[in-house]
Amino acid sequence: MTEQNRSLLNEFEWIRDLIDFRIRELVGSEEGHTLPPMPSLTKGISPYYDHLIEEEVTIVERIALSLGLVSSSLTQFLDALLVKNTMTERLFTETGALIKQDSKELITTWQTVMFLAYGRVSEMHFSIIHHIKKEHRLYASEVLILPNKQSSNPFLTPIKIRPELVLTWLEPLC
């Protein structure tokens, strides 16, 4: 496996492990588990890592970009978001994950980012509201795409990376 491929898989595994940790935390079974460490970034390994380094992304931005990338490619890394609450037989609303009714596609949102960054309950949740505006650098630079129709709840705005950028970042895996 090339270093480029390994770096992308490390990122995808980190997101998977972060989801697993937060779900365990949500249901009260995180005992003995620790927050997974972010993969270290090294310039020149992959276009994706180069972007993260050059733009000096924050942890919240990195989670959003990683979720967008995984959602656009290897969605099996998001399977834990499909776990249902046994009390309601529905997805845990805390995760912010949505299922598109017509295609059964899993959609990650800014609420998913909040959940992964801060857990179930945190005074930090609302600190990410400035990320969900067209003026934010991820949208202004067209790294992320805002949907034409906005949700009444901004935290349920889908995380969607510009398709050309997804192809550039995933090229090592193709």
N, CA, C and O atoms as a DFTB+ gen file, in Angstrom:
696 C
 N C O
     1  1       0.852      -1.176       0.000
     2  2       0.000       0.000       0.000
     3  2       0.900       1.242       0.000
     4  3       1.894       1.301       0.724
     5  1       0.541       2.217      -0.813
     6  2       1.360       3.422      -0.891
     7  2       1.138       4.299       0.339
     8  3       0.161       4.146       1.072
     9  1       2.068       5.211       0.537
    10  2       1.952       6.145       1.663
    11  2       0.710       7.027       1.502
    12  3       0.060       7.373       2.489
    13  1       0.380       7.391       0.247
    14  2      -0.823       8.188      -0.010
    15  2      -2.074       7.409       0.404
    16  3      -2.938       7.931       1.110
    17  1      -2.156       6.168      -0.040
    18  2      -3.314       5.348       0.319
    19  2      -3.418       5.170       1.827
    20  3      -4.503       5.291       2.395
    21  1      -2.300       4.884       2.474
    22  2      -2.290       4.675       3.925
    23  2      -2.758       5.934       4.651
    24  3      -3.491       5.841       5.635
    25  1      -2.340       7.115       4.174
    26  2      -2.741       8.359       4.848
    27  2      -4.249       8.563       4.764
    28  3      -4.873       8.967       5.745
    29  1      -4.838       8.290       3.608
    30  2      -6.290       8.435       3.475
    31  2      -7.023       7.394       4.314
    32  3      -8.011       7.711       4.976
    33  1      -6.547       6.171       4.288
    34  2      -7.184       5.141       5.112
    35  2      -7.052       5.458       6.598
    36  3      -7.971       5.183       7.370
    37  1      -5.926       6.031       7.008
    38  2      -5.768       6.452       8.414
    39  2      -6.833       7.477       8.787
    40  3      -7.420       7.410       9.867
    41  1      -7.076       8.417       7.892
    42  2      -8.087       9.454       8.146
    43  2      -9.474       8.829       8.245
    44  3     -10.246       9.169       9.141
    45  1      -9.790       7.923       7.335
    46  2     -11.089       7.267       7.331
    47  2     -11.266       6.411       8.582
    48  3     -12.345       6.393       9.175
    49  1     -10.222       5.708       8.981
    50  2     -10.285       4.890      10.200
    51  2     -10.434       5.762      11.438
    52  3     -11.117       5.381      12.388
    53  1      -9.801       6.928      11.432
    54  2      -9.944       7.855      12.555
    55  2     -11.400       8.298      12.688
    56  3     -11.947       8.314      13.791
    57  1     -12.031       8.658      11.562
    58  2     -13.435       9.073      11.605
    59  2     -14.301       7.912      12.098
    60  3     -15.180       8.110      12.937
    61  1     -14.062       6.719      11.590
    62  2     -14.812       5.537      12.040
    63  2     -14.643       5.333      13.548
    64  3     -15.619       5.094      14.258
    65  1     -13.408       5.427      14.031
    66  2     -13.145       5.226      15.459
    67  2     -13.735       6.348      16.311
    68  3     -14.183       6.108      17.432
    69  1     -13.736       7.566      15.783
    70  2     -14.338       8.695      16.493
    71  2     -15.851       8.501      16.604
    72  3     -16.437       8.763      17.655
    73  1     -16.478       8.046      15.527
    74  2     -17.914       7.755      15.558
    75  2     -18.192       6.659      16.591
    76  3     -19.097       6.786      17.416
    77  1     -17.414       5.597      16.536
    78  2     -17.596       4.500      17.494
    79  2     -17.471       4.998      18.938
    80  3     -18.278       4.641      19.796
    81  1     -16.453       5.827      19.197
    82  2     -16.249       6.351      20.542
    83  2     -17.448       7.182      20.996
    84  3     -17.951       7.004      22.106
    85  1     -17.905       8.095      20.127
    86  2     -19.018       8.974      20.513
    87  2     -20.321       8.194      20.691
    88  3     -21.125       8.535      21.558
    89  1     -20.542       7.152      19.883
    90  2     -21.749       6.331      20.066
    91  2     -21.669       5.600      21.403
    92  3     -22.657       5.539      22.136
    93  1     -20.500       5.045      21.725
    94  2     -20.320       4.369      23.019
    95  2     -20.559       5.348      24.168
    96  3     -21.189       5.012      25.171
    97  1     -20.040       6.571      23.998
    98  2     -20.230       7.600      25.010
    99  2     -21.721       7.908      25.166
   100  3     -22.212       8.070      26.283
   101  1     -22.428       7.987      24.057
   102  2     -23.854       8.303      24.059
   103  2     -24.666       7.254      24.812
   104  3     -25.586       7.593      25.556
   105  1     -24.328       5.987      24.620
   106  2     -25.088       4.922      25.264
   107  2     -24.486       4.503      26.605
   108  3     -24.970       3.572      27.248
   109  1     -23.427       5.198      27.019
   110  2     -22.842       4.950      28.328
   111  2     -21.932       3.747      28.414
   112  3     -21.755       3.178      29.491
   113  1     -21.348       3.349      27.286
   114  2     -20.456       2.184      27.333
   115  2     -19.048       2.517      26.843
   116  3     -18.363       1.656      26.292
   117  1     -18.618       3.756      27.040
   118  2     -17.280       4.155      26.595
   119  2     -16.190       3.791      27.591
   120  3     -15.011       4.058      27.356
   121  1     -16.585       3.181      28.702
   122  2     -15.614       2.813      29.728
   123  2     -14.494       1.971      29.110
   124  3     -14.744       0.999      28.397
   125  1     -13.275       2.366      29.400
   126  2     -12.126       1.648      28.866
   127  2     -11.730       2.090      27.472
   128  3     -10.749       1.591      26.921
   129  1     -12.473       3.015      26.895
   130  2     -12.158       3.520      25.569
   131  2     -11.696       4.969      25.686
   132  3     -12.157       5.713      26.552
   133  1     -10.800       5.350      24.820
   134  2     -10.313       6.728      24.819
   135  2     -10.587       7.357      23.464
   136  3     -10.734       6.668      22.455
   137  1     -10.651       8.657      23.467
   138  2     -10.845       9.408      22.236
   139  2      -9.714       9.058      21.270
   140  3      -8.546       9.192      21.633
   141  1     -10.023       8.619      20.064
   142  2      -8.954       8.217      19.151
   143  2      -8.111       9.417      18.716
   144  3      -8.654      10.489      18.450
   145  1      -6.802       9.247      18.643
   146  2      -5.947      10.358      18.218
   147  2      -6.097      10.629      16.728
   148  3      -6.282       9.710      15.931
   149  1      -6.013      11.904      16.367
   150  2      -6.033      12.266      14.950
   151  2      -4.746      11.782      14.299
   152  3      -3.684      11.828      14.921
   153  1      -4.825      11.319      13.061
   154  2      -3.591      10.972      12.357
   155  2      -2.732      12.225      12.195
   156  3      -3.246      13.318      11.955
   157  1      -1.432      12.053      12.328
   158  2      -0.542      13.198      12.146
   159  2      -0.465      13.545      10.661
   160  3      -0.597      12.683       9.792
   161  1      -0.252      14.813      10.402
   162  2      -0.196      15.306       9.029
   163  2       1.252      15.524       8.597
   164  3       2.062      16.081       9.338
   165  1       1.555      15.075       7.391
   166  2       2.877      15.304       6.821
   167  2       2.691      15.839       5.408
   168  3       1.983      15.245       4.595
   169  1       3.323      16.945       5.131
   170  2       3.223      17.580       3.814
   171  2       3.837      16.672       2.756
   172  3       4.854      16.019       2.990
   173  1       3.198      16.644       1.584
   174  2       3.724      15.909       0.455
   175  2       3.265      14.465       0.366
   176  3       3.619      13.762      -0.580
   177  1       2.479      14.010       1.339
   178  2       2.014      12.616       1.306
   179  2       0.781      12.469       0.421
   180  3       0.690      11.540      -0.382
   181  1      -0.165      13.392       0.573
   182  2      -1.385      13.325      -0.240
   183  2      -1.923      14.733      -0.453
   184  3      -1.686      15.624       0.363
   185  1      -2.654      14.935      -1.562
   186  2      -3.264      16.252      -1.795
   187  2      -4.198      16.661      -0.663
   188  3      -4.293      17.842      -0.329
   189  1      -4.885      15.688      -0.074
   190  2      -5.799      15.989       1.026
   191  2      -5.024      16.507       2.244
   192  3      -5.370      17.546       2.806
   193  1      -3.990      15.788       2.643
   194  2      -3.185      16.232       3.786
   195  2      -2.532      17.580       3.494
   196  3      -2.446      18.433       4.377
   197  1      -2.076      17.773       2.269
   198  2      -1.482      19.069       1.905
   199  2      -2.495      20.191       2.111
   200  3      -2.146      21.258       2.615
   201  1      -3.746      19.956       1.722
   202  2      -4.786      20.972       1.907
   203  2      -4.999      21.269       3.397
   204  3      -5.077      22.430       3.799
   205  1      -5.089      20.223       4.198
   206  2      -5.293      20.419       5.636
   207  2      -4.164      21.246       6.243
   208  3      -4.410      22.119       7.075
   209  1      -2.940      20.975       5.835
   210  2      -1.774      21.696       6.366
   211  2      -1.752      23.137       5.868
   212  3      -1.596      24.070       6.655
   213  1      -1.908      23.312       4.560
   214  2      -1.823      24.652       3.968
   215  2      -2.907      25.586       4.498
   216  3      -2.663      26.773       4.711
   217  1      -4.091      25.050       4.708
   218  2      -5.211      25.873       5.182
   219  2      -5.265      25.973       6.702
   220  3      -6.102      26.690       7.250
   221  1      -4.381      25.261       7.377
   222  2      -4.355      25.261       8.846
   223  2      -5.752      25.056       9.423
   224  3      -6.237      25.857      10.222
   225  1      -6.386      23.967       8.999
   226  2      -7.763      23.712       9.412
   227  2      -7.853      23.447      10.911
   228  3      -6.928      22.915      11.524
   229  1      -8.965      23.825      11.468
   230  2      -9.251      23.563      12.880
   231  2      -9.742      22.117      13.009
   232  3     -10.002      21.458      12.003
   233  1      -9.865      21.638      14.216
   234  2     -10.376      20.284      14.440
   235  2     -11.791      20.142      13.894
   236  3     -12.127      19.118      13.299
   237  1     -12.615      21.156      14.090
   238  2     -13.991      21.115      13.584
   239  2     -13.988      21.049      12.060
   240  3     -14.736      20.269      11.471
   241  1     -13.154      21.861      11.420
   242  2     -13.069      21.842       9.960
   243  2     -12.539      20.501       9.461
   244  3     -13.007      19.979       8.449
   245  1     -11.571      19.953      10.168
   246  2     -11.012      18.662       9.747
   247  2     -12.056      17.560       9.847
   248  3     -12.155      16.719       8.954
   249  1     -12.824      17.555      10.906
   250  2     -13.886      16.556      11.037
   251  2     -14.888      16.719       9.894
   252  3     -15.297      15.732       9.282
   253  1     -15.282      17.958       9.606
   254  2     -16.240      18.208       8.521
   255  2     -15.690      17.719       7.189
   256  3     -16.393      17.042       6.438
   257  1     -14.444      18.057       6.890
   258  2     -13.857      17.642       5.613
   259  2     -13.697      16.123       5.542
   260  3     -13.952      15.518       4.501
   261  1     -13.282      15.520       6.626
   262  2     -13.124      14.062       6.640
   263  2     -14.474      13.367       6.462
   264  3     -14.580      12.395       5.714
   265  1     -15.503      13.864       7.148
   266  2     -16.844      13.303       6.983
   267  2     -17.320      13.441       5.544
   268  3     -17.880      12.506       4.970
   269  1     -17.092      14.615       4.970
   270  2     -17.493      14.844       3.579
   271  2     -16.786      13.908       2.621
   272  3     -17.389      13.404       1.673
   273  1     -15.522      13.681       2.865
   274  2     -14.735      12.797       2.014
   275  2     -15.187      11.346       2.155
   276  3     -15.348      10.645       1.156
   277  1     -15.389      10.902       3.381
   278  2     -15.850       9.530       3.608
   279  2     -17.259       9.345       3.034
   280  3     -17.555       8.316       2.427
   281  1     -18.126      10.345       3.228
   282  2     -19.496      10.268       2.708
   283  2     -19.523      10.175       1.188
   284  3     -20.474       9.645       0.612
   285  1     -18.494      10.683       0.545
   286  2     -18.417      10.690      -0.914
   287  2     -17.729       9.461      -1.482
   288  3     -17.621       9.313      -2.699
   289  1     -17.266       8.584      -0.615
   290  2     -16.459       7.485      -1.140
   291  2     -16.716       6.168      -0.414
   292  3     -17.535       5.363      -0.857
   293  1     -16.034       5.952       0.675
   294  2     -16.082       4.671       1.387
   295  2     -17.024       4.762       2.585
   296  3     -16.593       4.831       3.736
   297  1     -18.306       4.761       2.287
   298  2     -19.322       5.020       3.315
   299  2     -19.380       3.954       4.405
   300  3     -19.979       4.187       5.455
   301  1     -18.775       2.796       4.182
   302  2     -18.793       1.765       5.222
   303  2     -18.096       2.232       6.499
   304  3     -18.324       1.674       7.573
   305  1     -17.247       3.253       6.385
   306  2     -16.592       3.798       7.572
   307  2     -17.583       4.576       8.448
   308  3     -17.259       4.945       9.577
   309  1     -18.786       4.823       7.926
   310  2     -19.819       5.563       8.664
   311  2     -20.916       4.646       9.218
   312  3     -21.906       5.125       9.770
   313  1     -20.740       3.357       9.073
   314  2     -21.791       2.404       9.454
   315  2     -22.309       2.579      10.879
   316  3     -23.494       2.354      11.130
   317  1     -21.462       2.968      11.802
   318  2     -21.911       3.118      13.193
   319  2     -22.978       4.210      13.330
   320  3     -23.747       4.202      14.292
   321  1     -23.031       5.140      12.386
   322  2     -24.073       6.176      12.432
   323  2     -25.454       5.593      12.134
   324  3     -26.470       6.241      12.384
   325  1     -25.492       4.378      11.603
   326  2     -26.756       3.731      11.267
   327  2     -27.338       2.928      12.423
   328  3     -28.404       2.329      12.286
   329  1     -26.650       2.912      13.557
   330  2     -27.135       2.184      14.729
   331  2     -28.413       2.853      15.223
   332  3     -28.490       4.075      15.342
   333  1     -29.401       2.029      15.503
   334  2     -30.688       2.559      15.964
   335  2     -30.773       2.570      17.481
   336  3     -30.227       1.706      18.168
   337  1     -31.464       3.560      17.968
   338  2     -31.796       3.651      19.385
   339  2     -32.829       2.558      19.663
   340  3     -33.889       2.541      19.037
   341  1     -32.539       1.660      20.578
   342  2     -33.452       0.543      20.850
   343  2     -34.782       0.991      21.445
   344  3     -35.777       0.269      21.365
   345  1     -34.799       2.165      22.034
   346  2     -36.048       2.674      22.626
   347  2     -37.004       3.190      21.550
   348  3     -38.219       3.040      21.680
   349  1     -36.462       3.800      20.482
   350  2     -37.302       4.420      19.461
   351  2     -37.296       3.689      18.131
   352  3     -38.139       3.949      17.272
   353  1     -36.332       2.758      17.953
   354  2     -36.142       2.054      16.680
   355  2     -35.837       3.031      15.533
   356  3     -36.122       2.756      14.367
   357  1     -35.262       4.153      15.891
   358  2     -34.838       5.149      14.897
   359  2     -33.378       5.467      15.141
   360  3     -32.825       5.138      16.190
   361  1     -32.749       6.120      14.149
   362  2     -31.364       6.537      14.325
   363  2     -31.274       7.476      15.520
   364  3     -32.227       8.191      15.827
   365  1     -30.133       7.472      16.190
   366  2     -29.906       8.429      17.258
   367  2     -29.917       9.832      16.657
   368  3     -29.083      10.145      15.808
   369  1     -30.844      10.671      17.083
   370  2     -30.919      12.025      16.532
   371  2     -29.702      12.851      16.924
   372  3     -29.347      13.802      16.227
   373  1     -29.059      12.494      18.037
   374  2     -27.893      13.244      18.508
   375  2     -26.754      13.252      17.488
   376  3     -25.953      14.186      17.458
   377  1     -26.680      12.210      16.651
   378  2     -25.561      12.115      15.699
   379  2     -25.726      13.060      14.521
   380  3     -24.749      13.360      13.835
   381  1     -26.925      13.531      14.275
   382  2     -27.157      14.422      13.143
   383  2     -27.172      13.714      11.803
   384  3     -27.304      14.368      10.769
   385  1     -27.040      12.400      11.791
   386  2     -27.065      11.649      10.536
   387  2     -28.504      11.547      10.043
   388  3     -29.428      11.304      10.819
   389  1     -28.672      11.736       8.748
   390  2     -29.995      11.659       8.131
   391  2     -29.968      10.606       7.033
   392  3     -28.914      10.328       6.460
   393  1     -31.113      10.028       6.743
   394  2     -31.238       9.089       5.633
   395  2     -32.120       9.752       4.585
   396  3     -33.264      10.114       4.861
   397  1     -31.578       9.906       3.383
   398  2     -32.342      10.459       2.269
   399  2     -33.395       9.419       1.876
   400  3     -33.053       8.299       1.499
   401  1     -34.651       9.786       1.965
   402  2     -35.744       8.823       1.809
   403  2     -35.761       8.121       0.450
   404  3     -35.974       6.910       0.385
   405  1     -35.541       8.863      -0.628
   406  2     -35.665       8.252      -1.951
   407  2     -34.526       7.296      -2.300
   408  3     -34.732       6.343      -3.051
   409  1     -33.330       7.536      -1.766
   410  2     -32.183       6.708      -2.141
   411  2     -31.583       5.925      -0.977
   412  3     -30.679       5.114      -1.179
   413  1     -32.070       6.156       0.225
   414  2     -31.514       5.538       1.442
   415  2     -30.058       5.935       1.682
   416  3     -29.334       5.258       2.412
   417  1     -29.641       7.032       1.065
   418  2     -28.270       7.542       1.229
   419  2     -28.102       8.165       2.615
   420  3     -28.971       8.901       3.083
   421  1     -26.985       7.865       3.262
   422  2     -26.662       8.451       4.559
   423  2     -26.097       9.857       4.335
   424  3     -25.186      10.050       3.530
   425  1     -26.644      10.819       5.049
   426  2     -26.198      12.204       4.926
   427  2     -25.626      12.641       6.264
   428  3     -26.289      12.542       7.297
   429  1     -24.390      13.125       6.240
   430  2     -23.796      13.695       7.450
   431  2     -24.014      15.197       7.412
   432  3     -24.050      15.808       6.344
   433  1     -24.161      15.782       8.596
   434  2     -24.523      17.193       8.710
   435  2     -23.582      17.894       9.685
   436  3     -22.696      17.274      10.273
   437  1     -23.792      19.192       9.843
   438  2     -23.005      19.928      10.835
   439  2     -23.317      19.444      12.251
   440  3     -22.481      19.572      13.146
   441  1     -24.504      18.895      12.460
   442  2     -24.805      18.316      13.770
   443  2     -23.936      17.074      13.989
   444  3     -23.527      16.794      15.116
   445  1     -23.653      16.328      12.913
   446  2     -22.745      15.185      13.018
   447  2     -21.361      15.672      13.431
   448  3     -20.703      15.064      14.275
   449  1     -20.930      16.770      12.830
   450  2     -19.628      17.360      13.179
   451  2     -19.619      17.750      14.654
   452  3     -18.666      17.445      15.372
   453  1     -20.684      18.427      15.110
   454  2     -20.792      18.823      16.518
   455  2     -20.694      17.624      17.436
   456  3     -19.965      17.640      18.429
   457  1     -21.437      16.583      17.093
   458  2     -21.461      15.364      17.898
   459  2     -20.071      14.743      17.986
   460  3     -19.635      14.346      19.066
   461  1     -19.380      14.658      16.864
   462  2     -18.055      14.047      16.858
   463  2     -17.013      14.927      17.550
   464  3     -16.115      14.418      18.222
   465  1     -17.133      16.230      17.389
   466  2     -16.150      17.138      17.983
   467  2     -16.322      17.271      19.491
   468  3     -15.337      17.314      20.228
   469  1     -17.559      17.335      19.949
   470  2     -17.799      17.686      21.345
   471  2     -18.590      16.667      22.151
   472  3     -18.735      16.831      23.362
   473  1     -19.102      15.627      21.520
   474  2     -19.889      14.650      22.249
   475  2     -21.347      15.043      22.340
   476  3     -21.820      15.934      21.634
   477  1     -22.034      14.370      23.210
   478  2     -23.487      14.524      23.312
   479  2     -23.912      15.881      23.849
   480  3     -24.805      16.518      23.292
   481  1     -23.290      16.318      24.908
   482  2     -23.702      17.566      25.548
   483  2     -22.458      18.420      25.763
   484  3     -21.463      17.976      26.338
   485  1     -22.543      19.630      25.294
   486  2     -21.401      20.523      25.476
   487  2     -21.825      21.959      25.250
   488  3     -22.660      22.257      24.396
   489  1     -21.240      22.826      26.021
   490  2     -21.480      24.257      25.803
   491  2     -20.809      24.715      24.514
   492  3     -21.074      25.817      24.034
   493  1     -19.940      23.874      23.950
   494  2     -19.231      24.217      22.722
   495  2     -20.072      23.995      21.464
   496  3     -19.703      24.480      20.394
   497  1     -21.186      23.278      21.567
   498  2     -21.982      22.958      20.377
   499  2     -22.277      24.168      19.508
   500  3     -22.079      24.128      18.294
   501  1     -22.743      25.228      20.115
   502  2     -23.168      26.367      19.325
   503  2     -22.000      27.204      18.809
   504  3     -22.197      28.144      18.040
   505  1     -20.802      26.866      19.228
   506  2     -19.640      27.605      18.743
   507  2     -19.359      27.341      17.271
   508  3     -18.585      28.073      16.654
   509  1     -19.974      26.306      16.694
   510  2     -19.691      26.023      15.289
   511  2     -20.661      26.699      14.326
   512  3     -20.541      26.519      13.115
   513  1     -21.611      27.464      14.832
   514  2     -22.608      28.083      13.959
   515  2     -21.971      28.940      12.868
   516  3     -22.514      29.033      11.767
   517  1     -20.832      29.565      13.154
   518  2     -20.190      30.414      12.136
   519  2     -19.634      29.599      10.971
   520  3     -19.344      30.160       9.914
   521  1     -19.484      28.304      11.143
   522  2     -19.017      27.447      10.046
   523  2     -20.107      27.222       8.998
   524  3     -19.805      26.846       7.865
   525  1     -21.353      27.445       9.360
   526  2     -22.490      27.098       8.517
   527  2     -23.005      28.322       7.762
   528  3     -24.208      28.461       7.539
   529  1     -22.118      29.180       7.382
   530  2     -22.482      30.400       6.660
   531  2     -21.664      30.486       5.377
   532  3     -20.512      30.055       5.327
   533  1     -22.283      31.053       4.338
   534  2     -21.593      31.117       3.040
   535  2     -20.310      31.935       3.105
   536  3     -19.448      31.800       2.237
   537  1     -20.170      32.782       4.120
   538  2     -18.968      33.590       4.261
   539  2     -17.803      32.809       4.874
   540  3     -16.651      33.232       4.781
   541  1     -18.108      31.671       5.499
   542  2     -17.041      30.882       6.107
   543  2     -16.098      30.400       5.019
   544  3     -16.530      30.119       3.901
   545  1     -14.839      30.304       5.330
   546  2     -13.832      30.011       4.317
   547  2     -14.046      28.694       3.583
   548  3     -13.677      28.584       2.414
   549  1     -14.628      27.698       4.230
   550  2     -14.876      26.430       3.546
   551  2     -15.925      26.571       2.446
   552  3     -15.863      25.875       1.432
   553  1     -16.884      27.467       2.647
   554  2     -17.889      27.729       1.621
   555  2     -17.427      28.818       0.659
   556  3     -17.633      28.705      -0.549
   557  1     -16.807      29.868       1.181
   558  2     -16.344      30.968       0.328
   559  2     -15.329      30.486      -0.713
   560  3     -15.308      30.980      -1.840
   561  1     -14.493      29.524      -0.330
   562  2     -13.499      28.981      -1.265
   563  2     -14.040      27.792      -2.060
   564  3     -13.313      27.166      -2.831
   565  1     -15.325      27.490      -1.863
   566  2     -16.023      26.411      -2.561
   567  2     -15.409      25.033      -2.329
   568  3     -15.454      24.163      -3.197
   569  1     -14.840      24.856      -1.152
   570  2     -14.424      23.515      -0.745
   571  2     -15.691      22.744      -0.385
   572  3     -15.875      21.607      -0.821
   573  1     -16.558      23.358       0.407
   574  2     -17.861      22.790       0.731
   575  2     -18.932      23.509      -0.087
   576  3     -18.776      24.669      -0.470
   577  1     -20.013      22.795      -0.342
   578  2     -21.124      23.337      -1.135
   579  2     -22.352      23.431      -0.245
   580  3     -22.761      22.446       0.371
   581  1     -22.936      24.620      -0.180
   582  2     -24.201      24.794       0.539
   583  2     -25.341      24.320      -0.349
   584  3     -25.323      24.583      -1.551
   585  1     -26.328      23.633       0.203
   586  2     -27.465      23.209      -0.623
   587  2     -28.284      24.416      -1.053
   588  3     -28.291      25.447      -0.379
   589  1     -28.976      24.278      -2.185
   590  2     -29.824      25.368      -2.676
   591  2     -30.936      25.668      -1.694
   592  3     -31.282      26.828      -1.472
   593  1     -31.494      24.627      -1.106
   594  2     -32.575      24.799      -0.147
   595  2     -32.012      24.554       1.252
   596  3     -31.561      23.451       1.560
   597  1     -32.040      25.570       2.081
   598  2     -31.518      25.487       3.441
   599  2     -32.563      24.898       4.383
   600  3     -33.759      25.161       4.252
   601  1     -32.094      24.106       5.322
   602  2     -32.948      23.561       6.373
   603  2     -33.296      24.681       7.349
   604  3     -32.538      25.638       7.504
   605  1     -34.440      24.556       8.002
   606  2     -34.790      25.540       9.030
   607  2     -33.851      25.406      10.231
   608  3     -33.715      26.331      11.031
   609  1     -33.210      24.247      10.344
   610  2     -32.222      24.016      11.397
   611  2     -30.840      24.027      10.731
   612  3     -30.492      23.059      10.055
   613  1     -30.050      25.078      10.899
   614  2     -28.756      25.152      10.203
   615  2     -27.815      24.003      10.540
   616  3     -26.951      23.656       9.735
   617  1     -27.971      23.404      11.726
   618  2     -27.096      22.301      12.106
   619  2     -27.357      21.046      11.268
   620  3     -26.525      20.140      11.228
   621  1     -28.515      20.996      10.599
   622  2     -28.824      19.864       9.727
   623  2     -28.414      20.115       8.277
   624  3     -28.840      19.396       7.372
   625  1     -27.586      21.138       8.061
   626  2     -27.032      21.394       6.729
   627  2     -26.078      20.259       6.379
   628  3     -25.153      19.973       7.140
   629  1     -26.294      19.604       5.225
   630  2     -25.414      18.496       4.836
   631  2     -23.972      18.953       4.601
   632  3     -23.718      20.080       4.175
   633  1     -23.041      18.046       4.891
   634  2     -21.629      18.273       4.606
   635  2     -21.375      17.704       3.215
   636  3     -21.431      16.490       3.018
   637  1     -21.098      18.571       2.261
   638  2     -20.866      18.133       0.884
   639  2     -19.647      18.858       0.325
   640  3     -19.602      20.087       0.278
   641  1     -18.667      18.076      -0.094
   642  2     -17.445      18.622      -0.685
   643  2     -17.647      18.737      -2.194
   644  3     -18.297      17.892      -2.810
   645  1     -17.082      19.791      -2.781
   646  2     -17.135      19.980      -4.231
   647  2     -16.602      18.720      -4.918
   648  3     -15.496      18.276      -4.608
   649  1     -17.376      18.131      -5.855
   650  2     -16.998      16.849      -6.467
   651  2     -15.596      16.810      -7.094
   652  3     -14.906      15.797      -6.976
   653  1     -15.167      17.878      -7.748
   654  2     -13.831      17.889      -8.362
   655  2     -12.745      17.756      -7.297
   656  3     -11.712      17.125      -7.520
   657  1     -12.994      18.353      -6.155
   658  2     -12.031      18.289      -5.059
   659  2     -11.981      16.871      -4.469
   660  3     -10.913      16.376      -4.109
   661  1     -13.140      16.235      -4.377
   662  2     -13.182      14.855      -3.901
   663  2     -12.305      13.985      -4.800
   664  3     -11.514      13.176      -4.314
   665  1     -12.450      14.158      -6.107
   666  2     -11.660      13.357      -7.059
   667  2     -10.168      13.621      -6.892
   668  3      -9.364      12.689      -6.928
   669  1      -9.798      14.872      -6.711
   670  2      -8.379      15.223      -6.515
   671  2      -7.841      14.589      -5.242
   672  3      -6.746      14.028      -5.238
   673  1      -8.601      14.676      -4.173
   674  2      -8.143      14.149      -2.886
   675  2      -8.139      12.629      -2.852
   676  3      -7.326      12.022      -2.154
   677  1      -9.050      12.010      -3.607
   678  2      -9.147      10.549      -3.598
   679  2      -8.343       9.876      -4.703
   680  3      -8.286       8.648      -4.765
   681  1      -7.739      10.644      -5.548
   682  2      -6.999      10.078      -6.675
   683  2      -6.079       8.931      -6.289
   684  3      -6.006       7.944      -7.021
   685  1      -5.367       9.026      -5.156
   686  2      -4.495       7.898      -4.775
   687  2      -5.242       6.573      -4.609
   688  3      -4.655       5.508      -4.800
   689  1      -6.528       6.625      -4.257
   690  2      -7.280       5.397      -4.033
   691  2      -7.892       4.843      -5.313
   692  3      -8.334       3.695      -5.353
   693  1      -7.914       5.663      -6.357
   694  2      -8.557       5.240      -7.625
   695  2      -7.659       4.338      -8.450
   696  3      -8.049       3.901      -9.532
